[in-house]
Every structure is written in C-alpha cells, then in structure tokens.
Amino acid sequence: MNYISTRGTAPVLDFEATMLTGLARDGGLYLPEHIPPMTQAEMAALAGQSYEEQAWTIMRPFIGNTFGDDELRGLIARAYAGFGHPARAPLKQLDANHFLLELFHGPTLAFKDFAMQLIGQLFQAALARSGARVTIVGATSGDTGSAAIEAFRGLDNVDVFILYPHGRVSDVQRRQMTTPSEANVHALAIDGDFDTCQALVKDMFNDFKFRDGVKLAGVNSINWARVLAQVVYYFSAGVALGAPHRPVSFTVPTGNFGDIFAGYIARAMGLPIEKLVVATNHNDILHRALSSGGYVTDGVKPSISPSMDIQVSSNFERALFDAYGRDGAAVAQVMDELKATGGFHISQGALEFLRDSFASGRASEDETRATITRVADATGEVLCPHSAVGVHVAQAHLSATPMVTLATAHPAKFPDAVEAATGTRPALPARMADLFDRPERVTRLSDDLSAVQALIRERITA
Ligand SMILES: *Cc1c(COP(=O)(O)O)cnc(C)c1O
C-alpha cells in the first residue's frame, strides 16, 4: 500500500515510513493511494468477532508488508490488553434510536488510547527490527500527552518528551503524565499556554540539524497510523447495529478532525454510514465552514470541553483533498491562503462533496452542561463535556437510521464540569484509584527553545 501527500509533491511512502514520519515534507498529510473496499460478506463476517479480530481484518490491507499476519495479531492483542472493558468499545443505548459508543475504557480514559496504544506497539516492533532509536516530542493540552506517555512508557528504542502548559491541564491529566516512573518518559511543564508548547515543538521539527540529530518522530493526530486505528470502532459499532444490511449514522465530538475522518475512511471502505455529524463546542470553525463554505479562523475561546478548543483543524485537509478531486496543488493553494489571510472559501463543488458525507452542529457551554444533567437524570449515563457536546448535536440529527454518538472521554477526567452539572463528583475507575497517591516527576521550563533542546539532548544520551 502506497501513501501520498495531500499537497502532491512529497515522496510516496509505504506504511512504515508514513507512520514513522508523521508530517509529509511538503507540509501535507499522508493518505492511502486508494481505499481498499470491504465486501458485504467480509463485513457481515465481522459480527460476533472480538474487537481484536475485527481490528486485524480492517487494518490488514492498509499495512502492506510492514508487519506479518501473526506479528500484527500479536501487536493488536498487546495494544488492547490493558483496556478496562472486555468489549474495548462497548455500545450503550441512550434512547429508542440513539446509542453511545464508550471509547474511554483505555488506560488514560480517552479515545486517544485506541490509537496511541496501538502505535506504541507498531513503533516498538518497527524500531526493534531496524535497531533505530527515535525521540518522540509532542505538545498537549492534556489528553494526547497522557495517552502518548502511557503508550510508550518502558518501550525500548524510544524516548518520549511531552510539553504541557504549566498549571493549565486538569489534575488527572497532569498526574497521568507525571506519575509513570520509567526512565524513557519525560514530562515537561512549560511556562505558557498550549500554543507556546505547540510552537516549541514545531520549531524543533523545523530545526533540521536538531531533528536529524535526535531522530525526532511525531505522534500527533495527523499521524496516519492513528487515524487507521480509529477506523475499527466505526465498524464494530456499525456491525453491532446491523451493517452491512442496515445503515447507521455517527455524531463525533470534533477538534482536529482525526476521529471523524476515521469514520469517513470506514464509509469509503463500504460501511453504510448515512451521515457523519461534526459536533463542535463554541470553537465552531468546522460547523461554520460546512454551513457557509467559509473556513475562517476566529481565535480560541476556552471551554469546558478543552480537547476540542482549536483554531484550525489539521485533519480537515485530508477531507479537502478528496473534495478537490485529489488535486494536491489545489489543496496547497487553499492552505497557503489560510496561512496568509486566516481563511479561505471552499469551492461550491468541494462543499457539495463534503456535505454528502458530513453534517454539523454546535453546542454552547450552557447546552453542554444541560445535556450532562438531562442525560444523567434520564438514563443514569454520566457524560464528559466532550461527549455531551456530541449528544446535544446528535439530538438534532435523529432519524429512522440508528445514531451512534462517540463518548470520547470518561467523566472522571473532567470532574469539575461534571460535578457542576450533576451534583456528584465522578470517581476514577478502581484500576487507577491510587493516581493521587503516586509520586510525580516533572521538569519545569520556560518558553525557551534552546533550553528545551539542551534538556532533550542531555536526557537521551544519559
Ligand atoms: C482529542 C479529543 C477530541 C477531539 O478529537 P479530534 O480527533 O481532534 O477531532 C474530542 N474529545 C476528547 C475527549 C479528546 O481527547
């Protein structure tokens, strides 16, 4: 399987190189050259299989010969062994035709574990074979960093450095990053906000001497292997509700567009998805773009669903690539315009293409809080604020087709917002009940690129 860039000029890569590279050299994102279709019979056969068996069948065609069949089975098994629910992604019924896909039973209680746990295993296997060593550096507003640390802790051939804004992540998120004791894990608290951390990481990737010297690798949400791992639960939910014989729709709490884009891939493979509904909080650039055709940045307003507080949505570029007929030059042009002017207009043809797959809606802060309260009263299901954004938006898109809303984090990860809405502080699952007793280990640094680089160089040679 070959991978091509959305901007059309970066080298074509195989799965392994795509995974280890992350961002393409022309600034684009990698996508498979073609999407392998799944037959009705193959899809029907998924029903009744374990999550791990389904994952193998769905991902196999994308991986080419990077991993052997049995090797891939073993890596998938190890990736999901630490999940706190045997179904991995259990489906709950909220209402007559509305279901909740619980994606928060992984080790750090957010859906990002589905992808991170797997790519931890895939990186380890690929690096063990080549003998190479890499340095993973990432910026986080909370969930990505904890998921990355949990996935790479203790693995050979990898050091993981996560930059988070000092004082601006929740206590649970911080402790998930600072309590792992393995020597290859490095939590860095930076004086600044998320954009400060992100800018430092970007500068490190653009410093080619440093980048090549420490063998920098990226595992942020534009990494294709992360998108691929997320395709699986769209199928697991779809077949549980009757696919390929019955259609299904999904509503996805959306920030960087990685999760919902995985649903788009599932649809392209043949899963009968009627609509993919983009749910945003008041940072609603995607909802405005799909409604009006104008993709215009507007600053970030903090919200109670912080993992969706974004200014631009990186993975949207992948959907644009298809919408513009896979014309890399056209994508490069609108991305240049975005960079230069803070916005661009989606062409009429591209907008129609996008609207065939995607619908959208937004939830205000009040609507989000009211949804947590209402759903807890009506069903007993306690939603995190991100999932509540999804449920609120899904409500306006219910039809005869079953609707599945993705629950992207466990309520205990955002206890203040949940307690304010329900009156009860959500408890951590028993397997991590001692999180607040474990010792923390963190290095605090100012917003200083050379100091961060010096620390990384020193730690990886120690
Ligand atoms: C990352 C995250 C999202 C947004 O997912 P994208 O793939 O960036 O669209 C939503 N909810 C939670 C809890 C998250 O951690």
The ligand as an ORCA input file, in Angstrom:
! r2SCAN-3c Opt
* xyz 0 1
  C      -8.914     14.763     21.179
  C     -10.290     14.777     21.723
  C     -11.399     15.157     20.936
  C     -11.252     15.669     19.509
  O     -10.846     14.654     18.623
  P     -10.245     15.035     17.173
  O      -9.765     13.750     16.601
  O      -9.124     16.001     17.444
  O     -11.352     15.652     16.387
  C     -12.666     15.068     21.496
  N     -12.844     14.656     22.773
  C     -11.808     14.303     23.565
  C     -12.073     13.885     24.959
  C     -10.496     14.334     23.069
  O      -9.477     13.984     23.873
*
